[in-house]
Each structure stands twice: as C-alpha cells, then as structure tokens.
Amino acid sequence: MAYRTIVVGTDGSPTAAAAVGAAVRLARRCRARLVLISGVRSEGFSEAAARAALAAAVEAAEARRVEVVRRALGGDPADRL
C-alpha cells in the first residue's frame, strides 16, 4: 500500500486516541502525510476543546516524525469529516 495522505478525526476521547495512534503508525510506515481534523459544534464540544484534542494528536504524530496538518472545522463533526 502506498498511501500519500491519511485523514483521521479526533475529539480527544479514548477511542479517538486509539484511531490517531493507528493512523500515526500507518502514516509513518507509508511515509504519508497525516491530516488531523476535529469538528466543532456550537454545543458540547468547544473550539478550545477541539484545539486541545488536536494539539495532543499533533504532539503524538510529531514525536514519531510524521508530517502532520491540523484542522479545526466548524459544524457537525460527522459532516465535516
């Protein structure tokens, strides 16, 4: 497999952390760029929480020397992904 870009969403939850970990390992193995996305809703998950979740995921990716891009997007997370 020769993936160039891998996209994964995160909200900072344990399940999302597992997905980010798997995506980081795959990106490193494939030398792919990792795009981390967090959707922001008006209620329940603030922009600050999204940025914190993304920062933790970026830190994990950069520790493994994976090229990473982060995006915090407004709107329903499922729709944004």
C-alpha positions in Angstrom: 0.0 0.0 0.0 1.3 3.4 -0.9 -0.9 5.9 0.9 0.1 9.5 0.5 -2.4 11.2 2.8 -4.3 9.7 5.8 -7.2 11.6 7.4 -8.3 11.0 10.9 -10.8 12.8 13.2 -10.3 13.3 16.9 -12.3 14.6 19.8 -9.8 13.7 22.4 -11.7 10.6 23.5 -10.0 7.3 24.3 -11.5 5.8 21.1 -10.2 8.8 19.0 -6.8 8.4 20.7 -6.6 4.8 19.5 -7.6 5.8 16.0 -5.0 8.6 16.0 -2.3 6.1 17.2 -3.2 3.7 14.4 -3.1 6.5 11.8 0.2 7.7 13.1 1.7 4.2 12.8 0.3 3.7 9.3 1.5 7.2 8.2 5.0 6.5 9.5 5.1 3.2 7.8 3.9 4.6 4.5 5.7 7.9 4.8 2.3 9.6 4.3 1.1 13.0 5.5 -1.4 12.8 8.3 -4.3 15.2 8.4 -5.9 15.5 11.8 -9.4 17.0 11.9 -11.7 18.0 14.8 -15.2 19.2 14.2 -16.6 21.9 16.4 -20.3 22.1 17.4 -21.9 25.1 18.9 -22.9 22.9 21.9 -21.0 20.3 23.8 -17.6 20.5 22.2 -16.0 23.9 22.1 -13.3 25.3 19.9 -10.9 25.3 22.8 -11.6 21.5 23.4 -11.1 20.8 19.7 -7.8 22.7 19.6 -6.6 20.8 22.8 -7.5 17.5 21.2 -5.7 18.4 18.0 -2.6 19.6 19.9 -2.3 16.3 21.7 -2.7 14.4 18.5 -0.2 16.6 16.7 2.3 16.0 19.5 1.9 12.3 19.2 2.4 12.4 15.4 5.4 14.7 15.6 7.0 12.5 18.2 7.0 9.7 15.6 8.3 12.2 12.9 5.2 12.1 10.9 4.3 15.1 8.7 1.0 16.4 10.1 -1.6 19.0 9.2 -4.3 20.0 11.6 -7.8 21.4 11.0 -10.5 22.5 13.5 -13.6 22.9 11.5 -17.0 24.4 12.4 -20.1 22.3 12.1 -21.2 18.8 12.8 -18.1 16.6 13.1 -19.5 13.7 11.1 -20.4 16.1 8.3 -17.1 17.8 8.3 -15.1 14.6 8.1 
